[in-house]
Amino acid sequence: MEATLANGAKIILRLEQPEDYHEVELLIRAAFWKAENKKKLNGIGCDEHYLTHTLRTAPEFIQELDFVAVHGNKIVGNVMYSVAYVQKPDRTKHPVINFGPLSVLPEYQKTGVGSALMRHTLRVADLMGYGAVLFFGHPEYYPRFGFKEAKEFGITTAWGANFPAFMAMELIHGSLSGVTGSFYESPLFNVDNEKAREFDRMIFCRG
C-alpha cells in the first residue's frame, strides 16, 4: 500500500520480510536509544530492538500485522502486534491485541510515517476480526487514532493500576462492553536486560 506523508513524499507500507530483520532492528535501536537509559538498562540506551527480535518467534506474535514503511530503498518505520488478554474477575480471559514497538527513524519522525503505519494496521486488524487493542504509550499522541484511557472500559493493568499512558480502543463496537478486569501482554515485554545487552553487542556484527 502507498501512503503520502505531510511533505508530499510517498512511502510503501508492506509486511516485514526475514531479509528486513537486521535493518529493522537497527532502525528500532536508532528510534529509541537514549543515553539516560543506560543506568537502568544495564549499560544500553534501549531494549526495544531486542524485544522485537524475541517477539518474532513468540506464539503471541501476529505476523500479518508486522508492517514496515519504506521510502525509496530504505525502511523508515515498523510496527508489530501481539496477542494479549483481559482477565475478568471470574478468571476467564477475553482476547485482545497489543501493539509495539512502533518505531520510526529519527530523521523521519513527525513526518506522518508513524500515523500511516498505525492507521493502516488498525484497519487490517479490524478486517482480521480483532475486537480491541490495548497498550502503553504516549497519551498525547494516540488519542488521534481513537484510543482512550483503559479505565473508561473498566480495565486496569496487571498490577491493578490506571494512568493516562495505559490506553484501549475498540475495533469492533461493543467488544469491550462488560469486559472489566486486568490486562496481560506477552511476558516477553518484561525484557531480560542482560540478554538485551548481549544482543546489542552483536547486532553490529550481523550482515
ZAVOTOR-673692 format. One record per residue (C-alpha): residue number from 1; residue in three letters; x, y, z. Coordinates in nm, 4 decimals. Layout:
BEGIN
<rec i="NUM" aa="ALA" u="X" v="Y" w="Z"/>
...
This chain:
BEGIN
<rec i="1" aa="MET" u="0.0000" v="0.0000" w="0.0000"/>
<rec i="2" aa="GLU" u="0.1204" v="0.3514" w="-0.0809"/>
<rec i="3" aa="ALA" u="0.0813" v="0.6438" w="0.1600"/>
<rec i="4" aa="THR" u="0.1636" v="1.0133" w="0.1230"/>
<rec i="5" aa="LEU" u="0.3435" v="1.1990" w="0.4014"/>
<rec i="6" aa="ALA" u="0.2796" v="1.5584" w="0.5062"/>
<rec i="7" aa="ASN" u="0.5777" v="1.6738" w="0.2979"/>
<rec i="8" aa="GLY" u="0.4427" v="1.5019" w="-0.0131"/>
<rec i="9" aa="ALA" u="0.6853" v="1.2098" w="-0.0018"/>
<rec i="10" aa="LYS" u="0.5490" v="0.8668" w="-0.0906"/>
<rec i="11" aa="ILE" u="0.6078" v="0.5611" w="0.1254"/>
<rec i="12" aa="ILE" u="0.5148" v="0.1972" w="0.0800"/>
<rec i="13" aa="LEU" u="0.3567" v="0.0034" w="0.3654"/>
<rec i="14" aa="ARG" u="0.4202" v="-0.3698" w="0.3398"/>
<rec i="15" aa="LEU" u="0.4697" v="-0.6756" w="0.5569"/>
<rec i="16" aa="GLU" u="0.8127" v="-0.7222" w="0.7108"/>
<rec i="17" aa="GLN" u="1.0210" v="-0.9984" w="0.5490"/>
<rec i="18" aa="PRO" u="1.3031" v="-1.2065" w="0.7045"/>
<rec i="19" aa="GLU" u="1.5600" v="-1.0181" w="0.4987"/>
<rec i="20" aa="ASP" u="1.4386" v="-0.6961" w="0.6681"/>
<rec i="21" aa="TYR" u="1.5059" v="-0.8123" w="1.0235"/>
<rec i="22" aa="HIS" u="1.8548" v="-0.6707" w="1.0713"/>
<rec i="23" aa="GLU" u="1.7687" v="-0.3345" w="0.9152"/>
<rec i="24" aa="VAL" u="1.4537" v="-0.3099" w="1.1264"/>
<rec i="25" aa="GLU" u="1.6398" v="-0.3918" w="1.4478"/>
<rec i="26" aa="LEU" u="1.8937" v="-0.1170" w="1.3747"/>
<rec i="27" aa="LEU" u="1.6062" v="0.1211" w="1.2946"/>
<rec i="28" aa="ILE" u="1.4403" v="0.0442" w="1.6277"/>
<rec i="29" aa="ARG" u="1.7665" v="0.0953" w="1.8119"/>
<rec i="30" aa="ALA" u="1.8096" v="0.4357" w="1.6473"/>
<rec i="31" aa="ALA" u="1.4488" v="0.5322" w="1.7220"/>
<rec i="32" aa="PHE" u="1.4562" v="0.4516" w="2.0944"/>
<rec i="33" aa="TRP" u="1.8176" v="0.4926" w="2.2052"/>
<rec i="34" aa="LYS" u="1.8641" v="0.7383" w="2.4921"/>
<rec i="35" aa="ALA" u="2.1869" v="0.7770" w="2.6852"/>
<rec i="36" aa="GLU" u="1.9948" v="0.8435" w="3.0059"/>
<rec i="37" aa="ASN" u="1.8507" v="0.4897" w="2.9909"/>
<rec i="38" aa="LYS" u="2.1906" v="0.3235" w="3.0324"/>
<rec i="39" aa="LYS" u="2.1846" v="0.3136" w="3.4117"/>
<rec i="40" aa="LYS" u="1.8532" v="0.1300" w="3.4389"/>
<rec i="41" aa="LEU" u="1.9065" v="-0.0910" w="3.1314"/>
<rec i="42" aa="ASN" u="2.2425" v="-0.2409" w="3.2249"/>
<rec i="43" aa="GLY" u="2.4502" v="-0.0135" w="3.0046"/>
<rec i="44" aa="ILE" u="2.2355" v="0.0136" w="2.6917"/>
<rec i="45" aa="GLY" u="2.0184" v="0.3011" w="2.5755"/>
<rec i="46" aa="CYS" u="1.7118" v="0.0943" w="2.4835"/>
<rec i="47" aa="ASP" u="1.5855" v="-0.2627" w="2.4752"/>
<rec i="48" aa="GLU" u="1.3111" v="-0.2371" w="2.2144"/>
<rec i="49" aa="HIS" u="1.5311" v="-0.3814" w="1.9382"/>
<rec i="50" aa="TYR" u="1.5841" v="-0.6956" w="2.1459"/>
<rec i="51" aa="LEU" u="1.2128" v="-0.7101" w="2.2284"/>
<rec i="52" aa="THR" u="1.1388" v="-0.7069" w="1.8561"/>
<rec i="53" aa="HIS" u="1.3927" v="-0.9823" w="1.7964"/>
<rec i="54" aa="THR" u="1.2279" v="-1.2079" w="2.0554"/>
<rec i="55" aa="LEU" u="0.8671" v="-1.1268" w="1.9664"/>
<rec i="56" aa="ARG" u="0.9007" v="-1.2547" w="1.6100"/>
<rec i="57" aa="THR" u="0.9284" v="-1.6148" w="1.7287"/>
<rec i="58" aa="ALA" u="0.6769" v="-1.5894" w="2.0135"/>
<rec i="59" aa="PRO" u="0.3396" v="-1.7662" w="1.9913"/>
<rec i="60" aa="GLU" u="0.1707" v="-1.4325" w="2.0684"/>
<rec i="61" aa="PHE" u="0.3231" v="-1.2627" w="1.7623"/>
<rec i="62" aa="ILE" u="0.0803" v="-1.1655" w="1.4829"/>
<rec i="63" aa="GLN" u="0.2825" v="-1.1913" w="1.1628"/>
<rec i="64" aa="GLU" u="0.0014" v="-1.0463" w="0.9499"/>
<rec i="65" aa="LEU" u="0.0284" v="-0.7172" w="1.1424"/>
<rec i="66" aa="ASP" u="0.4080" v="-0.6792" w="1.1274"/>
<rec i="67" aa="PHE" u="0.4416" v="-0.3893" w="0.8824"/>
<rec i="68" aa="VAL" u="0.7292" v="-0.1736" w="0.7641"/>
<rec i="69" aa="ALA" u="0.7248" v="0.1677" w="0.5959"/>
<rec i="70" aa="VAL" u="0.9659" v="0.2024" w="0.3042"/>
<rec i="71" aa="HIS" u="1.0886" v="0.5273" w="0.1471"/>
<rec i="72" aa="GLY" u="1.2931" v="0.4625" w="-0.1650"/>
<rec i="73" aa="ASN" u="1.5054" v="0.1631" w="-0.0721"/>
<rec i="74" aa="LYS" u="1.5163" v="0.2439" w="0.2999"/>
<rec i="75" aa="ILE" u="1.2962" v="0.1036" w="0.5749"/>
<rec i="76" aa="VAL" u="1.1960" v="0.4074" w="0.7805"/>
<rec i="77" aa="GLY" u="0.9334" v="0.2664" w="1.0172"/>
<rec i="78" aa="ASN" u="0.7947" v="-0.0511" w="1.1701"/>
<rec i="79" aa="VAL" u="0.5090" v="-0.1638" w="1.3899"/>
<rec i="80" aa="MET" u="0.4201" v="-0.5072" w="1.5207"/>
<rec i="81" aa="TYR" u="0.1336" v="-0.6567" w="1.7177"/>
<rec i="82" aa="SER" u="0.0893" v="-0.9463" w="1.9569"/>
<rec i="83" aa="VAL" u="-0.1977" v="-1.1326" w="2.1192"/>
<rec i="84" aa="ALA" u="-0.2893" v="-1.0295" w="2.4746"/>
<rec i="85" aa="TYR" u="-0.5887" v="-1.0684" w="2.7025"/>
<rec i="86" aa="VAL" u="-0.8009" v="-0.9139" w="2.9750"/>
<rec i="87" aa="GLN" u="-0.8527" v="-1.1428" w="3.2725"/>
<rec i="88" aa="LYS" u="-1.2003" v="-1.0885" w="3.4117"/>
<rec i="89" aa="PRO" u="-1.2970" v="-1.1217" w="3.7796"/>
<rec i="90" aa="ASP" u="-1.4205" v="-1.4774" w="3.7169"/>
<rec i="91" aa="ARG" u="-1.0689" v="-1.5621" w="3.5837"/>
<rec i="92" aa="THR" u="-1.1869" v="-1.6060" w="3.2249"/>
<rec i="93" aa="LYS" u="-0.9712" v="-1.4455" w="2.9566"/>
<rec i="94" aa="HIS" u="-1.1067" v="-1.2026" w="2.6980"/>
<rec i="95" aa="PRO" u="-0.8737" v="-1.1874" w="2.3933"/>
<rec i="96" aa="VAL" u="-0.7414" v="-0.8520" w="2.2755"/>
<rec i="97" aa="ILE" u="-0.4302" v="-0.7416" w="2.0880"/>
<rec i="98" aa="ASN" u="-0.1380" v="-0.5229" w="2.1836"/>
<rec i="99" aa="PHE" u="0.0947" v="-0.3272" w="1.9574"/>
<rec i="100" aa="GLY" u="0.4517" v="-0.2196" w="1.9944"/>
<rec i="101" aa="PRO" u="0.7117" v="-0.1240" w="1.9386"/>
<rec i="102" aa="LEU" u="0.6057" v="0.1451" w="1.6902"/>
<rec i="103" aa="SER" u="0.9353" v="0.2747" w="1.5562"/>
<rec i="104" aa="VAL" u="1.0364" v="0.5476" w="1.3117"/>
<rec i="105" aa="LEU" u="1.3877" v="0.6531" w="1.2130"/>
<rec i="106" aa="PRO" u="1.4736" v="0.9795" w="1.3913"/>
<rec i="107" aa="GLU" u="1.5091" v="1.1746" w="1.0666"/>
<rec i="108" aa="TYR" u="1.1590" v="1.0624" w="0.9594"/>
<rec i="109" aa="GLN" u="0.9823" v="1.1300" w="1.2882"/>
<rec i="110" aa="LYS" u="0.6995" v="1.3866" w="1.2821"/>
<rec i="111" aa="THR" u="0.6513" v="1.3376" w="0.9067"/>
<rec i="112" aa="GLY" u="0.3497" v="1.1060" w="0.9284"/>
<rec i="113" aa="VAL" u="0.5244" v="0.7688" w="0.8997"/>
<rec i="114" aa="GLY" u="0.4021" v="0.6509" w="1.2394"/>
<rec i="115" aa="SER" u="0.0480" v="0.7702" w="1.1713"/>
<rec i="116" aa="ALA" u="0.0429" v="0.5925" w="0.8353"/>
<rec i="117" aa="LEU" u="0.1574" v="0.2675" w="0.9955"/>
<rec i="118" aa="MET" u="-0.0974" v="0.2963" w="1.2753"/>
<rec i="119" aa="ARG" u="-0.3963" v="0.3784" w="1.0560"/>
<rec i="120" aa="HIS" u="-0.3153" v="0.1025" w="0.8082"/>
<rec i="121" aa="THR" u="-0.2526" v="-0.1705" w="1.0646"/>
<rec i="122" aa="LEU" u="-0.5591" v="-0.0809" w="1.2696"/>
<rec i="123" aa="ARG" u="-0.7678" v="-0.1206" w="0.9535"/>
<rec i="124" aa="VAL" u="-0.6049" v="-0.4564" w="0.8815"/>
<rec i="125" aa="ALA" u="-0.6596" v="-0.5711" w="1.2411"/>
<rec i="126" aa="ASP" u="-1.0259" v="-0.4738" w="1.2123"/>
<rec i="127" aa="LEU" u="-1.0605" v="-0.6709" w="0.8874"/>
<rec i="128" aa="MET" u="-0.8965" v="-0.9698" w="1.0562"/>
<rec i="129" aa="GLY" u="-1.1715" v="-0.9651" w="1.3177"/>
<rec i="130" aa="TYR" u="-0.9775" v="-0.8481" w="1.6225"/>
<rec i="131" aa="GLY" u="-1.2082" v="-0.6738" w="1.8662"/>
<rec i="132" aa="ALA" u="-0.9882" v="-0.4355" w="2.0648"/>
<rec i="133" aa="VAL" u="-0.6363" v="-0.3020" w="2.1130"/>
<rec i="134" aa="LEU" u="-0.4752" v="-0.2221" w="2.4494"/>
<rec i="135" aa="PHE" u="-0.1242" v="-0.0901" w="2.5040"/>
<rec i="136" aa="PHE" u="0.1058" v="0.1501" w="2.6881"/>
<rec i="137" aa="GLY" u="0.2099" v="0.4663" w="2.5021"/>
<rec i="138" aa="HIS" u="0.2158" v="0.8449" w="2.4825"/>
<rec i="139" aa="PRO" u="-0.1273" v="0.9801" w="2.5867"/>
<rec i="140" aa="GLU" u="-0.0763" v="1.2981" w="2.3833"/>
<rec i="141" aa="TYR" u="-0.0248" v="1.1074" w="2.0571"/>
<rec i="142" aa="TYR" u="-0.2523" v="0.8059" w="2.0351"/>
<rec i="143" aa="PRO" u="-0.5983" v="0.9573" w="2.1008"/>
<rec i="144" aa="ARG" u="-0.5891" v="1.0873" w="1.7408"/>
<rec i="145" aa="PHE" u="-0.6442" v="0.7264" w="1.6321"/>
<rec i="146" aa="GLY" u="-0.9383" v="0.6759" w="1.8672"/>
<rec i="147" aa="PHE" u="-0.7645" v="0.5478" w="2.1792"/>
<rec i="148" aa="LYS" u="-0.8993" v="0.6290" w="2.5253"/>
<rec i="149" aa="GLU" u="-0.7733" v="0.5647" w="2.8750"/>
<rec i="150" aa="ALA" u="-0.8343" v="0.1990" w="2.9547"/>
<rec i="151" aa="LYS" u="-1.0083" v="0.2937" w="3.2784"/>
<rec i="152" aa="GLU" u="-1.3041" v="0.4132" w="3.0678"/>
<rec i="153" aa="PHE" u="-1.3630" v="0.0465" w="2.9844"/>
<rec i="154" aa="GLY" u="-1.3110" v="-0.0717" w="3.3431"/>
<rec i="155" aa="ILE" u="-0.9752" v="-0.2314" w="3.2638"/>
<rec i="156" aa="THR" u="-0.6619" v="-0.1995" w="3.4773"/>
<rec i="157" aa="THR" u="-0.3018" v="-0.3054" w="3.4313"/>
<rec i="158" aa="ALA" u="-0.1938" v="-0.6491" w="3.5542"/>
<rec i="159" aa="TRP" u="-0.0966" v="-0.4831" w="3.8837"/>
<rec i="160" aa="GLY" u="-0.4300" v="-0.3048" w="3.9230"/>
<rec i="161" aa="ALA" u="-0.3307" v="0.0467" w="3.8162"/>
<rec i="162" aa="ASN" u="-0.4630" v="0.3059" w="3.5720"/>
<rec i="163" aa="PHE" u="-0.2879" v="0.6072" w="3.4239"/>
<rec i="164" aa="PRO" u="-0.3138" v="0.8126" w="3.1014"/>
<rec i="165" aa="ALA" u="-0.0463" v="0.6106" w="2.9167"/>
<rec i="166" aa="PHE" u="-0.2487" v="0.2889" w="2.9508"/>
<rec i="167" aa="MET" u="-0.4959" v="0.3044" w="2.6632"/>
<rec i="168" aa="ALA" u="-0.7557" v="0.0999" w="2.4803"/>
<rec i="169" aa="MET" u="-0.9681" v="0.1161" w="2.1665"/>
<rec i="170" aa="GLU" u="-1.2493" v="-0.0986" w="2.0353"/>
<rec i="171" aa="LEU" u="-1.2075" v="-0.2077" w="1.6746"/>
<rec i="172" aa="ILE" u="-1.5471" v="-0.3759" w="1.6868"/>
<rec i="173" aa="HIS" u="-1.8056" v="-0.1596" w="1.8601"/>
<rec i="174" aa="GLY" u="-1.9047" v="-0.3098" w="2.1935"/>
<rec i="175" aa="SER" u="-1.6231" v="-0.5644" w="2.2008"/>
<rec i="176" aa="LEU" u="-1.5151" v="-0.4386" w="2.5441"/>
<rec i="177" aa="SER" u="-1.8668" v="-0.3916" w="2.6763"/>
<rec i="178" aa="GLY" u="-1.8849" v="-0.5555" w="3.0167"/>
<rec i="179" aa="VAL" u="-1.5217" v="-0.6671" w="2.9962"/>
<rec i="180" aa="THR" u="-1.3767" v="-0.5472" w="3.3252"/>
<rec i="181" aa="GLY" u="-1.0538" v="-0.6891" w="3.4579"/>
<rec i="182" aa="SER" u="-0.6759" v="-0.6777" w="3.4253"/>
<rec i="183" aa="PHE" u="-0.4680" v="-0.6543" w="3.1082"/>
<rec i="184" aa="TYR" u="-0.1894" v="-0.9031" w="3.0398"/>
<rec i="185" aa="GLU" u="0.0543" v="-0.8782" w="2.7495"/>
<rec i="186" aa="SER" u="0.3229" v="-1.1243" w="2.6418"/>
<rec i="187" aa="PRO" u="0.5769" v="-1.1930" w="2.9194"/>
<rec i="188" aa="LEU" u="0.8444" v="-1.1026" w="2.6640"/>
<rec i="189" aa="PHE" u="0.7633" v="-0.7364" w="2.7319"/>
<rec i="190" aa="ASN" u="0.9430" v="-0.7899" w="3.0639"/>
<rec i="191" aa="VAL" u="1.2757" v="-0.7715" w="2.8841"/>
<rec i="192" aa="ASP" u="1.5807" v="-0.9513" w="3.0238"/>
<rec i="193" aa="ASN" u="1.8291" v="-0.6630" w="3.0397"/>
<rec i="194" aa="GLU" u="2.1370" v="-0.8850" w="3.0352"/>
<rec i="195" aa="LYS" u="2.0203" v="-1.0663" w="2.7218"/>
<rec i="196" aa="ALA" u="1.9291" v="-0.7327" w="2.5657"/>
<rec i="197" aa="ARG" u="2.2794" v="-0.6025" w="2.6354"/>
<rec i="198" aa="GLU" u="2.4381" v="-0.9094" w="2.4746"/>
<rec i="199" aa="PHE" u="2.2105" v="-0.8721" w="2.1730"/>
<rec i="200" aa="ASP" u="2.3064" v="-0.5062" w="2.1424"/>
<rec i="201" aa="ARG" u="2.6738" v="-0.6053" w="2.1385"/>
<rec i="202" aa="MET" u="2.6320" v="-0.8456" w="1.8494"/>
<rec i="203" aa="ILE" u="2.3816" v="-0.6549" w="1.6371"/>
<rec i="204" aa="PHE" u="2.6514" v="-0.4597" w="1.4536"/>
<rec i="205" aa="CYS" u="2.8374" v="-0.7805" w="1.3634"/>
<rec i="206" aa="ARG" u="2.5453" v="-0.9197" w="1.1681"/>
<rec i="207" aa="GLY" u="2.5241" v="-0.8655" w="0.7982"/>
